[in-house]
Amino acid sequence: MPHITVLPHPDLCPEGAHIAAISGKSVCDALVAAGIELEHACEKACVCTTCHIVVRDGFASLRPAGEDEEDQLGKAWGLELTSRLACQARVGECDLTVEIPRYTVNYARE
């Protein structure tokens, strides 16, 4: 069973976390199931960037982002080469290390 290591985030996960994940499940679902309140304002419909994460280790094990995800990622705060939307990135067979950016853009709320 793969694991996801979440790097410390001052609000959502101050101590960081190491959680078991189910292959095929979205990273967002895995984090939320573990009690990490990752925002996902569009309810995982791939029309916002509130669940933006940066994959620090294991990026190559993920399937490539689709066109819709790529379009949305262009709007994400703090975009990096290994950025993904957690609602679209599916856990594979390899462990992942992810960082939740400090800020997010939520057009519905702002």
C-alpha positions in Angstrom: 0.0 0.0 0.0 1.5 3.4 -1.0 1.9 6.2 1.5 1.6 9.9 1.2 3.9 12.1 3.3 2.5 15.6 3.7 5.1 18.2 4.6 4.2 20.6 7.4 1.6 23.3 6.6 1.1 25.9 9.3 -2.7 25.8 9.3 -3.8 22.4 7.8 -1.1 20.1 9.0 1.4 21.8 11.4 3.3 18.6 12.2 3.1 17.1 8.7 1.6 13.6 8.2 2.4 10.2 6.9 -0.8 8.4 5.7 -1.6 5.2 4.0 -3.4 5.7 0.7 -5.3 3.5 -1.7 -4.0 3.2 -5.3 -6.4 4.7 -7.7 -7.9 7.1 -5.2 -7.3 10.8 -5.6 -4.7 12.5 -3.5 -7.4 14.9 -2.3 -9.7 12.1 -1.1 -6.7 10.4 0.7 -5.8 13.7 2.5 -9.4 14.5 3.5 -10.0 10.9 4.7 -6.9 11.3 6.9 -8.4 14.5 8.5 -6.3 17.0 6.5 -8.8 19.7 5.5 -7.5 20.4 2.0 -9.8 22.9 0.4 -11.6 21.7 -2.7 -14.1 24.4 -3.5 -15.4 23.0 -6.8 -16.1 19.6 -5.2 -13.4 18.0 -7.3 -14.8 19.0 -10.6 -11.5 20.4 -11.9 -12.7 23.9 -12.2 -10.7 25.7 -9.5 -7.2 25.5 -8.0 -8.0 25.3 -4.3 -6.6 21.8 -4.0 -3.3 22.7 -5.6 -0.4 20.7 -4.3 3.3 20.4 -5.1 4.6 16.9 -5.5 8.1 16.8 -3.9 8.8 13.1 -4.4 7.0 10.5 -6.6 5.8 12.9 -9.3 6.9 10.6 -12.1 4.7 7.8 -10.7 1.5 9.9 -11.4 -0.3 9.8 -14.7 0.2 13.0 -16.7 -2.2 15.9 -16.0 -5.1 16.2 -18.5 -5.8 19.2 -20.5 -8.5 20.5 -18.1 -6.1 20.2 -15.2 -3.3 21.9 -17.1 -5.7 24.8 -17.9 -6.6 25.2 -14.2 -3.0 24.9 -12.9 -2.1 27.9 -15.0 -4.2 29.9 -12.5 -2.7 28.4 -9.3 -0.8 30.5 -6.8 2.8 29.4 -6.5 2.8 27.1 -9.6 5.8 24.8 -9.9 6.9 22.2 -12.4 5.6 19.4 -10.1 2.3 21.1 -9.3 -0.9 19.1 -9.5 -4.5 19.4 -8.5 -5.0 16.9 -5.7 -8.5 16.2 -7.0 -7.1 15.0 -10.3 -3.9 13.3 -9.3 -4.5 9.6 -8.5 -2.3 7.7 -6.2 -0.3 5.0 -8.0 1.8 2.2 -6.6 4.6 4.5 -5.4 4.9 6.6 -2.2 4.4 10.4 -2.6 5.6 13.4 -0.7 3.5 16.5 -1.2 3.5 20.1 0.0 0.3 22.1 0.3 1.1 25.7 -0.7 0.6 28.3 1.9 -2.0 30.2 -0.1 -4.7 29.3 -2.5 -7.0 31.2 -4.8 -10.7 30.7 -4.2 -12.6 32.9 -6.7 -16.0 31.7 -5.2 -15.0 33.1 -1.8 -13.0 36.2 -2.8 
